[in-house]
């Protein structure tokens, strides 16, 4: 345990905040993910209503996340029947065709697709995969395929209702830009623990994949595993450092090669337990189980540990965007979708 890791608190600096979707006494805005397009300024954000509820909302920004415009009316009507933690990804098939995908958890991993950069969307047949949540991570492989990772309870067909059934991390692969996927297989099952919400990314030299995972018993730290063969095999999951302990990790490399990883804080005895935080450190820190450099309190949750599930993007100028759902203010309004803007120069300056 290392709860002496330096903490930077920018949670009350409202100049950094952009409210993408305001909660109201009746509307709970929950579980966003984001996508930054190759132009470095166009962003999409998709989320659901209520806690793991129905899909429907989507917003687009054309200016790097300062102004957001709702585009719900571009989405197929059937999208409102999809449920639970929609996730948005951009994939390119072997012929160079770009598709934007939004997958959701239920029923059986449904999806919508855009083939014109998000201008129009249509519904596709569900993938037919039972899950708790859809892909929490998709990473491109060296051969051009994409590896999708998610979690499910292996003894259930659909719904994932029995929380006593162990959680496993599962992966599947697509060779045609997301249209079809291989048969899923379990890649992380840990006795006495519940790995879930995998976040996979490459080492700085590109030779290794790292996968951070929430540990849903919350009896210790989060989990991490590694692959040196493009996901064909993975190391046995082991504990992360204290500072990376949390739910639904998502991160990016910064301009100087460090990692900025955001999540809901679940570190034992943490002064920011339950709030929206980020860990800053290096890939070597994760590999070695080292503490990292510091943590950042990004936003204060006024509803205990009900926040996180972030989208994290890095703009060409180095600006970092961390987007979450959170009860943003005290009072009767329910959860909002909020984006926090920062950069490493500002954060480092806090340490003197």
N, C-alpha and C positions, 0 to 999 in steps of 0.2 A: 504494500500500500504506500502511496506517496501523495498525500493530500497537501504537500507543501509546494507543488508545482505552481509557479507564478500565475496569477489570475489577473487579466485585464477586463474591466467592466465598461462596455460601451452601450449597455442595454437601455439607458435612459437618454441617450443622444438621439432625440427624435428627428434631427435633421438627416439622419442616415436612413430613416424608415420610409418605405413606400407601401401604402396599404393597397393591395391588389384587389381584394374583395372584403368589404366590411361586414362583420357579423352584426346581427340585429337580435332583439329579444326572441325572434322566431326562427332565425336562420343561423345555423352552425356551418361555417365554411371549414372543410377539413382536408388534410392529407394531400398537399400539392406535390407535383413534380414539375421540373422545368426543362427546357431544351433551348440551347443557344445554337443558332444557325451559323453556317460557315462564314457569312458576311460579318460576323462579330458584333452585330447590333440588334438583329431580329431575335426575339425570344418568344417562346410559348410557355404558358403555365396552365396546367389542367389539375382539377381537384374534384372532390365529391362533397355532397351535402351530408351533414350529420357525421357521427363517428362510424366510418366505414359504410356509409350509406350510398344512395344512388348517385350516379354520375350525371353530367349535364353541363357544368360550367367549364369554359375555357377562355383565356385572355391572351392577347398578343401585344407585344411592345415592339415598336420600330426604332426606338432610340436608346437601346441598351438598358431598358428596365426602369426608366424614369416615369413614363406615361404608359398606362395599360388600357387596352380597349377590349371589351367583351365581344366574343365572336360565337357565342352559343348558337346563334341562328344559322351558322354554317354547318352545324353538326347534324348527322342523321337522327331522326326521331327516336330510333331504337336505342341510341346511346343512353337515353335516360333510364333504360331498363338494366344497364350495366351497373355493377355495384363494387365498391370497396377499392380504394387506393389506386386510382388510375395512374399509369406511368407512361410517359411519352418518350419516344426514341426516334432517331434518324438512322436509317440503314440504306446502304447502296448495294444493289445486286451486282453480279459479275459483269453484266452488260453496261453498268454505269447508271442505271436507273435509280433515282432517289425516291424513297418513300418515307413518310412520317407515320408512325404507328402510335396508337394509344391502346394499351392493353389494360384490362381491369381484372379483378379477382373472380367475381361470380356473374353469371353462371358459367362455369367451366372455361374460364379465361377468355371472355369475349374481347373483340377488338374492332377499331375503326382505322381507316387508312386514308392518307392524302398523297396524291401523286403529282400535285402542283404547288408544292411548297406551303401547304396549309390554307390555300384559298378555298378549296372544297374538300369534303370528306364523305366517305361512304362506309357502310358497315360490311364487314367480312364475316365469314363463318367463324364461330369460336374455335379456339385451338383444342377444346375438349379435354383440358387438363384440370383435374381437381387441385385446388390450392387454397391456402389461407389468403395469400395475396399473390398478385401477378409478379412478373419480373421486377425485382428491386435493383437489378443490375444487368446490363448488357454490355459486353466488351468485344471489340473486334479482334479476331485472331490473325496471325501472320498470313494464313492462306486466303484471307478475305471473308471467311465465314464469321458469324457472330455467335457468341456463347451467351445464353440467357440463364440467369440463376434466380431461384425463388425458393419458397419453403412451403411445406405441407405436412399434414398429419397422415402418416402412411397407412393407418388402419381405417381410414374413412374414404368414402366415395366422393362426397360433396358436402359442402357446408362447413366442415371442419369445426363442429360444435363442441366436441368433447375435449376440454382443455387438459385433461389428464393424459391424453395420448401424446407420446413424444413427438416433437417437431424435428424434421430432417431438412437439410438443404439439398435441393435437387437442381440438376442442370440439363439443358437441352441445347441443340445447335441448329442453326439455319444456314444453308448454303445458297439461298436464293433471295437474300435481302429481307427476310422476315415472313415470306409467304407460307412456307412449310417448315416444320421443325422435326427433329429426330425424336425418337422415344426417350423420355426423361430417365435419368438414373440418379440415385442418391450419391452425393459426394461428401456429405458431412452428417454423421450420426454419432452422438457422444453420450455414453451411459451416464445417467444422472443429470444431464444438462439438456437444454433445448436450444440448439443453434437455429437462427432464423434471420431474415432480412439481410441477405448477403450483399456486400458492396465489393465488387472486384475491379481491380485496376492494375496497370503495368508498373514494373520497376522502372527507374529512370533510364536504364540501359535497354529496356524493352525485352529483356531475356526471361523475365519471370512474371507470373501473375500472383497478386496478393488478394486475399479475400477476408475482409473484416465481417464479423457476424455479431448480431445481438445475441445475448444469452438470456433466455426468457424466464429462467428461474430467479434471476437477479440475486443469486446467492454469492456471486463473486464478480470477476471481471468479464469483459466481453471476450470473444474468441477470434482467432486468426489462423489461416492456413495458406499454404503456398503451392504453386505449381510451376515446374520448370519445363513442362512438355505441353504447353498450350491447353491445359485443362484436362488432359487425358488421365492424369493421376494428380492427387493432392496429398500434401503432408497431413499428418494427424492434427486436428485442431488443438490449439493450445491457448492459454490465456494471453490477452493483450496486457500492456501496461495499464496502471490504474487510470491514467488520464484519458485513455481512449474508451473507457467503459461507458456504454450508452446504447441507445436504441436508434436504429435506422441511420447508419453512417452514410454520408455522401461527401465527396471532396474533390479537390482539384490540386494540381501542381501550381505553385506560384511562379512568378517570373524568375526567381533565383533558385528554383528547384526544390524548395520545401513543400510540404503538404499542408493544406488547410482543410480539415475534415470536420464537418458540422454534424450534430446529433442531439438527441434528448439526453441530458446528463443523468446517468444512473450509477456513477462511481460511489462506492461506499464512503460515507462520512463526508461527501463533497459539500462545500459551502454553496454550490449552485445546483444541488440535487433537484431534478425535475424541470430545470430551466433549459433554454435553447442555447447551446454552447458550441464552441469550436476548439479543436486541438491543433496546435502548430508544432511541427517537428519534421524529421526527415524519414525517408524510406528506411535508411539504416537503423533509425531508432525503432521502427516497427519490427524490423528483422531481428534486432538484438533484444527486444523487450525493454528498451530504455524508456525513460520517462517522457522524453520530448522536451520542447523548449518552453512553451507556456500554453495556457488555455484562455479563451475569450468568452465572456458572458455576452451573448449577442442580443437576447431578448429575455425579459422577465415574464414568466407565466403566472397569470392570476387565477389559474385553475390547477394548481399542483403540477403533476407530471404529464398533463395532457397537452403535448406540443411535440414539435420535431418533424419527422418525415420530410426532410428538406430537399429542395433543389439547390445545387451549388454550381455556379458558373464563374469563369474568369474572362473578363472582357480584354480586348487587345491592349488597352492602356494599363492593365494590371488591376483594375477594379474587381473586387470580389462581390458576388451577389449570393446571399444565403436567404432562401425563401422557406417559410414554414407556416403551419397553422398554429394559432395561439390565441388564448384569451388575452387580448392585447391591453385591455384596461379593466379596472374594477367597474362594477356596475352590472346592469342587466343585459348588455349586449353579449352575445355568445362569441365563439371563436371567429377570428378573421384570418385571411391569408395575407402575410406581411413579408416584405423583402427588406433585408438589411444590407447596406452598402458600406464597404470598407476597403482598405488596401494595406499591404504589408508595411509600407513605410510608416503609415500612421500607427499601426499596432506596435511595431518595433520601438517607436519613439516613446511609448508609454513606459518601457522598461529603462529608459535613460541611456 
